[in-house]
Amino acid sequence: MIKTNKVKLEIHYDHIIRDYDLYKIQPIQTGDKDEEKCVMKRSLEKLDQLSPVLAVLYRYKGPVYLIFEKGRVCLEDLQSHINQYDKGAFVETLDINDPLSITPTELSQLLINMLPNMEFSQKFNNISGRYFSFNQKSFKKDCILAYHISLIESETSKQECMVYMEGESYHRLSKVLEHNERYRNDILKLPRYYKSSEGYVLRRCLTPLNTDQCFVRRSVYRRQREDFVNSLDIHDIQGFENSKCGMLHQFYIDVDLHLNDYVQLHPIDLDNEQMANTYSDFLSQDYIRNLYNDLGVHLIDRVNDSSSKKMIDLIVSKLKDRGIDNIHYDKGKQFNIALIHNQKYCKNNKIPDQHVSDLNFQHITYETCIARDNAIDISDNVMDRILMELLIKRDIANRSISIYHWDWDKPVEYVTRESERRDNKRITKYFLLSVFPDGSMDYYKIEDDTSELYQRYESVFTNYKSSVYEPELLISIPNHQVLISNSKMMVLPDLKELDFRLNAYRKDKEISKSKLTRLLNSFVETNEEYREEIERILKSLNKNTYQYQEVVRKASKAGNPPLINLATSLGRKFVKHCRDTSRVVFNPCLKSDVVKVFQHIYTLKDEEDSKKLYYYVGKKEPMKFTLVNACHIRRITVLEGALDDDFKKFIFDQLSVNFIRNNDYTVVPFLRKYIEEFK
């Protein structure tokens, strides 16, 4: 069974009706959508003066749902309050038993918005009606990192949904204006928020505050994502609590603690169909090494200082470690590696960008080669990626695949979509890559939205897009067509098991000598191969009590060694034995049975629709104690023909090509990388 963020809702309607009054506010239909939107905005902005309101849920261009304690506000009083500020909206009592009035997902979200970390007890403070979660790293000097938790309705059942968390950044308004002066007027129109002195609360400013006192929401660009906690580091208890998985687990606890009488979230585990048997047709390392030695690698230093010379020397050393000896220090016809400064450095020092758009060049930045301790270092992953990128660019230039044994006897067509907003208009383009049986490629860009081909792709990508699924790649061969879509459904570790281990473990916790002796003796009964080591440990016990960290931990050069080294097979097996048989957690950090490291490609069944297959992609290499990101589950939808074993193997083989990250699987067939390079 695969644990995911998909849940089934159990709603106790009679309990909600018993304890709460629910109302719906809608604009009077005038035909002017913009005016109706303004009416709702004006109505919402005055709700803070209605102190009994507990929570609100506002759907964009839809109604507003309100919840009050039973008997605190009647329909007439609420309508009268709204009419004081705008007579373009009307209030009605909400019939929660009518799915046309409010869906189970919306009702659950409204109740969730009452959770205590939004501090609704005094007055209503978030007119956007969104639930936020915060952690110890959320509040910085000029930035608030908030985690928005929402329920996303499932396509298959109104009683099922995804629990989804995404990060949002709120920056101090004065700082935003300082760096975006040209957009000053637009920025000043943004909703303003302030940090409450009561704790982890983000409130909407309904009275004027100066620009240094409030925050505005900005999009989370890639360079800001490092501020957000995405990783699950189970070596660090605080790291787990701050991670998305930790906060998601706390969210489930909060719902159970505060809303158990009204709504319950039951996680839905998915059945594993099988592990996909993939055998990568990626070319051997010997072939790649010989290719580089035949054609040569050219190193170009565009920084040209004492440190850059050391970086070039380090690159040479790493190339030779890989058996590549044909190295030059000038520009060649292909396979050029240029050392440059990054864009930030060039901008700050007002020098031209040193990056060159050339298929014969791959760049490595000077700043990438500086480690945290300011030492010069280049990771093996970076070096391997550079070499692979050069091979891909060579394929693009030659319009032929050379890094993969292409073995499909029919033309294959790959289509991706790119959409951007330009001048208040959304511009959509389609990119098509055709691969022929001999491995040769043709590339097309389709921008004419009146063309038949554009309309055909637009229909597929639009019709299969939803709040849960985002189409990524359309694959077509004669008589077969499938669509791969990313989803907001994710594979999660066993949060309950993690929580148990983290709460049960404290490194300074003590165990008596007698109990430790019993554990060691019981362990050796089923692990005879360790008897000699265990007997040696038993003889060395000379204290009445031992701290957990004295019993099992990773040995280090500093301090006294533990009785058992966690880095050994004895250490790992002993910790597992104690946890499973006696619920004693000497150390919570076992990768394989805590996180269940996903080292393969797994497929999941869709019991209701044989035309759909789900899969998720893990890592080839063990990830030790850190799960960097939850694995998103992708859906393959069969649009034409059938997903027979040969075609399925053809697709999954293209996931095991290891050039995106060293020794990792790709999440979609690797030809998407070629499309990105063609653009």
N, C-alpha and C positions, 0 to 999 in steps of 0.2 A: 504494500500500500504506500502511495506517495502522498505526503502531507502538503497541502496547498493553502492559499489564502481564500479559498472558496468556502462559503458557509451556507447552511440552511437556516432560514429564519423561523423561529417559533414565537408567535406573537399572541399574547393573552389580551384579546380585545376587551373582554368584560372587565378586567382589572383596570385597563386604561380609562374606559368609560366611567368606572366607579370613582377614580381618583382625580381625573383631569377633565377640563373643558378644552375643546379644540375648535379653532376657527380658521376660516380661509378668507383671505382678502384678494379680490380681483378688480382690475380696472373695468369701468363701464365701457363696453365696446363702442368705439367711435369710428373705427376704420383707420385711424392714424396711429400706427404702431409706435412711432417715436413719442407721441404725446402720452400714450398709454404707459410707456416705459417711465416717463417723467412723473406721471401720477403715482406709480408704485414707489418710485424713489422718494418722493416727497412724503408719502405715507409712512414709509419705513423709517425715515430720519426722525420722526417724532415719537416712535414707539418707546424710546428710552424714558419718556416721561410717564409711561404706563408701567409703574414699578412691579405689579404682580406678574408680568410676563416672564416665563421661565426659559423659553427657547423659541427660535424661529427657524424656518427653513424656506429659503427663497430659491426658486428655480428660475434661471435666466429666461426672461420673456414669458414667464409662467406665473402662477399664483404664489402667494405667500401663506405659509402655514404657521399658526401660532398655538402655543400650549400654555394653559394657566392651571393653577390649582383649582380644584372643584369649588364653584360658587364664588370665586373672587371677582370675576368680571362677567356681566351678562352681555348678550348680543347688542342690546340697545346702547349700553354705555360705550362699548367698543366702537360702534358705528358713529356715535356722537363724537367720540374722541378723534376719529379719523376725519370727520366732516369739519372739524375746527380748522384743519390745515388744507384739506383738499376734498372737494365733493365729487371727484371723478372716480372714486373707488367705493365698492360696496362689500360688506362683510356678511358671511353666512356661517352657520354652524356646520362643522365638518362631520360628515357621516363616515367614520373610519371603516365601517363594514362594507362600504361601497368601493370596489377597486377602481371605479372610474373617478371617484372623488380624490383618493390618495392611494398610491400603490403601497404594498407591504414594505418595499425598500425605502420609500420616502417617509413612511410612518416611523420606521426604525431609525432613520437618520435624524428625524425630528427629536425623538427621545434621546438619542446619543448626544445631541447638541446640548442636553441638560447636564451632562457630566460635570463634576465639580471643578475640574481644572480650568473651566471657563468662568467660574465665579458668578453664576447667575443669581446668587442668593440676595444681593442687594438691589441691583438694577440691571436691565438688559444692556449688554455692552458690545454686541457684535452684530450689526444689522445685516451683514452678509450671510448670516445664518450658517456658518461653517465651524466645524469642530477642529481645534488645533491641539496638538500635543507638543510639549517642550521637554528638553533635557538639560543637564548641567552645563552643556556647551551652547545653549541657545542664545544667551544674552551676552553679547559683546559690546564694546564701547560704541561703535557706530553701526551695528548690524544686529538684527534679531533673526534667528533661524527658527522658523516655525514649521511644524510637520502637520499637514492637513490630512485628516483621516476621513475617508468617505466610503459609502457603500455604493457599488456600481451594480446595477441590475443585470441579471443573467438573461441571455437570449432565450434560454430553454424553459425557464420556470420563474414565475413571479416570487416564489418562496426561496429562490437561491440568489446569491450575490457574491461579489468579490469585496473583501475588505482591503482597501487600497490606501497606501500612504505615499505622499509626495512632499518634497521639501520646497519651501518658499522663503525668499529672503526679503526682509524689510529693512531698508537702509535709512539712516538719519537724513532727513530732508535737506539740511544745509549742505551735507556732503554730496548728495545727488545733484543739487543745483550747482555746486562748485565744479563738478566734472562734466556737466551737461548744460552749459549756459545757453546754447543755441535752442534747446527745447524747454526753456524756462516756463513759458506760458502753459505748455501741455503738462509739465510736471506739477505745477501749482494746482492743477485741477484734479490730481489724483486723490483718492481717499487717504486721510491721515490717521495714523494710529499712535498710541503712546503705551509705554510700559508702565503697568500699574505697580505701585509700591507694595501691593499685597502679596506679590509672589510672581509665579509664572503665568502672567495674564497679559494678553495683548488686546487693548481696547480701542474702539473707534473714537476719534476726537470729534465731539459734537459741538465743542466751543473752540474759538480761535486759540491756537498755540503758536509760538514763534518757531521758525524753521529748525532751530537747534533742539527743540523739545519733542519733536514728533518724527515718525518714520513713515515711509511710503513703500509700497510693494514694487519691486523690480523683478524682471525675469532673471532666472538663475542661469547665467551663462556658464559655459564650460569652465572658465577660469575660476568661477566661484564655487564650483561643485566640491572642491576639496574641503570647503568649510562644513559640508554636510556629512553626517555619520552614516555611511552605507554599510560598513563592514561589521561582521560579527566576530569579534576577537574573544574567543572563550578562554583565553589565557588570563584575561583581565576582567574581573567581575564588574567594575565600573564601566569598562568598555562594552560589555554585554548590555548593561542597563541603558547606555547612551545610544546603542545601535538601533537601526530600524527594527530589527527582529526583536530586540529587547523592549522597545516602546510598543511594538505591535502586541507582544505578549502582555504588557501592562494594560493595554487597551482592553484586551479580552477579560482581564481580571477586573478592571473598572466596570465594564458592562455587567459582568456577573455580580459584582458587589452592590452596585447602585440601581441596576435596572432589571434584576432577576425576576421580579414580579410582572414585568411588562414585556420584555423582549429577551430572547436568548439566541446566541450565535453558536450553532453546532458545526464545527469544521467538517468538511467533506473530504475524505481521502479517496484518491483515484487509484484504480487498479493498474498495476504495471502489466502491459501486454508482454513485452520481452525487451531484452537488451538487443539493440540493432547490431547484427554481425557485420561490421564494416571492415574493409581491408583497403587502406588508402592506396591509390594508384599514384601517389606522389613519387617523383624521381628520387633515386638514392643520393646520399650525401657524397658518394664517390663521384657520381656523374657531375654534381654541382662543383665539387672541388676541381675536377679535371677541366670543366668549362672555364672557370676563373683562371686557372693556370694557363690554358691555351690562349685566352684573349687578354689577360692581364687586368689588374686593378690599379686605377690611377687615383692618387691622393692629392688633394689641393687644399692648401692652408690659406684661407682668406682673412684670417685674423692676424697671423704672423707676429706673435709675441713669444716670450719665453715659455709661457704655459701652453700655448697652442702647439709649440714644437714637441712638448712632452706628450700632449694628447695624440699627435700624429704618430709618435713613437709607440704609444700604447696600442693604437689601432693596428700598426704594423705587427706588433707582438701577437695580438689576438688573431690576425689573419694567418700568421705562421702557425699558431696553435691549431688552426683548422686545416693545415696542409696547403695553404695558398702562399706561394713564394714569388710569383710573377707580379711584383709590385713596382709602380712607377710614381714619380712625383711631379707629373705634368698632366695636362688635359689630354684625354684619349678620345677615341671615337665612341666608346661606350664604357660602362662600368666605372664612372667617376664618382668618388666620394669627396664631398666638399665640406670642410669645417668652417662654419659661419657663426655669427652672433644671431640670437633670436630676434624676433620682431620688436619685442619690448625694449631690448637694449638699443636697437637701431633707432627706435622712435625717441627714447629718452636722450640719446646722444646726437639726434638730428643728423643721422647718416642714412644713405639709401639702403633699402632692404637688400640684403645680400642673397636672398633666395632667388634661384633661377628656375623658370619653368622649362625643363628640358628632360625628355625621357631618358637621356644618357647620364643624368645626374641624380644622386641621392644625397641629401644633406644630413649632417649631424651638427647640432648646435653646441657651441662652446659651453653654454650654461648647463646643458645636459651632462657634460663631462665633469662637472664640479659636484662632489658628494657633499653630504650635510656637514662633514667636518672640514670642508674646504679642500680636501684632498682630491687629486685628479683620479677619476675612476670611470670606466665604461662597463656597464653590465653586459654579460653574455647575451641576454635577451635582446638588448639594443643592437649589438653587433650582428646577431643572426637576422634580426628584422631588416637591417640595412642591406645585407646581402640578398635577402629574399625579395625586397622591394626592387632592387636592381634587375633581378631576373624577370619580375612581373613587367617592369617598364620595357624590358627588351621584347617580351611577348607582345606588348601593346604596339611597339614600333614595327614589329614584323607581322602583326595581325595573325599570330599563330601561337597556340598553346605549346609550350615546351617543358613546363615544370610538372606536367601531369600526363599520365598515359591515357590519352583520350581514346575510348573504345566504345563508341555508340554508332550504330550503322545508319542513323537517320539524323537529319538536321534538328538541332535543338534551339529553341528561342527563349531568351530570358528577358523579362521586362520589369523595370522598376519605375517608380513614380517620384517626382519631386515637385513640391508645391511651396510657393512663397507669396507673401503679400507685398505688392508694389503699387504705390500711389493709390491706396485704398481699394485695390483690386487684387484678387487672388489669381496668380499666374501658375498654371500647372503644366509640367512637361513630362513626357514619357521617354525613357531611354531603353533601346532595344539592342540586344547583343545576340547575333546568330552564330552558332558554332556548327561547323560541318564535319562529316565523318573523318576527314583527314586532319582535324584540329585547327583548320583555318577559321578566321573570325571576320564578321562584318558588324559594323556599329552604326546605329541610326539614332538621331534625336528627333522626336515628334512634337512639334509645338503648335501646329495649325489645328485649332480646336474645331474646325469645320470638316476636317478630313474624316473619312470613314474609319481609318485605322485608329485615330485618336478617340473617336466616339466609342469604338469597340472596347478599348482599354479603359476608358473613363467609366463605362458601364460596369465592368468587372470590379475595378478598384473602389468605386463608389458604393455599389450594391452590397459588397461584403465588408464594408467598414462599419464599425459600431462603437459603442462606448467601451467595449471590452477588447475588440479585435481591430488591428491595424494592418491591412495588406502590405506585404513587403516585396514579394517576388512572384511573378507569374511565369511558370515554366510550361512550354508547349512543344510537343512533338506530334507528328501525324497520328491522329486518332486518340491522343492523350493530352490532357491539360489539367494542371493542378495549380492552386494558389496557396502560397505560404504566408501566413499572417502571424504577427507577433500578438501577444495577449497580455493583459494585466493579471493573468493568473500566474502565480509563482510557486516554485517548489521551496518549501520552508523546512528548516531543521525541526526536530521534535522539541518545541519550546518548553513543554512541561518537564521533559527529562533534563533539559539544560538548566531550567530554573531550580529543579531539585538539587542538582549537583552543585550549582553555584551557592545555593543557600546552605547546603550541608557542609560545604568546605570552608574552613578558615585555617590558614597556614599555622596560626598560633594555637589552634585547638589541640587539646591534649588527649592522649590515649594511655591507659595504664599498661604496665609491663605484662601483667597477666592476660589482658585482652589481646594485646599484640602477639603474645606467644601463641594463644589459641588460633588467631588468624593465620599465623605462619605455619602452624602444624596442619591446619585444615587445608591450606593451599598445597602443601607438599603431598598430601594424600592423592590428589588428582594431577599433580605435576611432578612426577618422580624424577624427571631429568634435572630438576633444580635442587634436589635433596642436599647435595654437598654444600651449595651456597647458602641454603636456608639454615642448615646446621651451624655453619660458620657465623651467621647473623645471630642465631639464638645464643650462642656462646658469648657473643660480644655485648649482650644486653646487660647493662650495669646500672641502670637508673630505674626509679619507680614509675616515672611517667616520661612520655616523649611527645613533643609537639609534632603535628602532622608533617611539617616541613622537614623535620629531622628524620622521619621515616622514609618518605618517598618524595623526591624532587629531582630535577635535572642537576647533575653535579657541575660545579663551577670551580674556577681557580681560587676564588675568594671564599673564606670561611671553611668550616668543617664539612666533610662530605656527608651525604645522607646514608642511612643504612642500606637503602636500595636506590640505584640510579634509575630514574624514570626513562632515560633514553635507551635502556636495554630491554630486551624481550621479557626478562624477569620482571622488571619494573612495570611494564604495561600490563602483563598478565596478572600480576599481584593486585594492582589497582582495580582491574576489572573484577577479579574474584571477590575482593572485599566489598565492592559496590553491589554486586549481584547477589551475594550470599548473606551479607550482614548489613547492607545499606550504610556502610562506612565509606565515605568519599575522601580518600587521601589526596586526590588530585582530580579536578574536573576535566582536564585537557587531553582527552583521548580522541583523536580525529575520526577514526573509522566508525566508532559506535556512538559518537556524540552527534556529529554533523552528518554522518553517512556520506562521506565525500563522493561526489558524483564523477566517477572516472570514465564514464561511458556515455553513449547515446541511448536513451531509453524511449520506447514508444508506449503510448497510453491508449486505451480503448475508448471509443465513444459507443456506449451501449445502445443509444437511440438512433444513430445514423452511421451506416457503414461507409458512407461517402466521406467521412471525416476521420482523420487520424491525428493524434497529438504526439508531440515529442519534446524532450528537453535535452540540452547538451551540457555535459559536465566538463571536467578537466581531465586530461590524460595524467598529469603529474599530481601526486598528493599535495594537498594545500596546507599541510601541517595543522595549525590551530586556527586558521583564519578562513572564513567563508566571505570572500570579498563582496560579492553581490548574489542575491538570490537568483536562481536560474529561472528565467521566464519560460513558460510553456508556450510553444508555438503550435499552430494548427495547420494541417495540410487538408485543403478542401478539394475534392475531385470535381472538376467542372465538366470533363469529357473523358469517356473511357473508364478504365478501372486502374486502381493503384495495385497492379500485380507485383509479384515478388521481384521481377527483374527491374521494373521501373523504380520500385521502392529502394532497391539496392543501389541503383544508379544515383538517386538523390542523396541517400545517406553516405555513400562513398565520398561525395563532394563536401561533406561536413568534416571529414577527418584529414583534410589537408592543413598542414600546420604552418601557415605563413602569417596569419593575423597576429597570433601570439605564439611564442616559442613553445612547441610541444602541447598546444591546446587544440581543441576542436573549434571549428567556426560554427556560428549559430544558424547560418543559412548557407546554401551552396556557394563555394568560393568564387563562382563567376561574377557575383555581385561586386567583388573587389575589382575585377577587370572593368566593369561598367563605370565604377567610380574613377578609375584611372583614365578612362577614355574621355570623360567629360571635359 
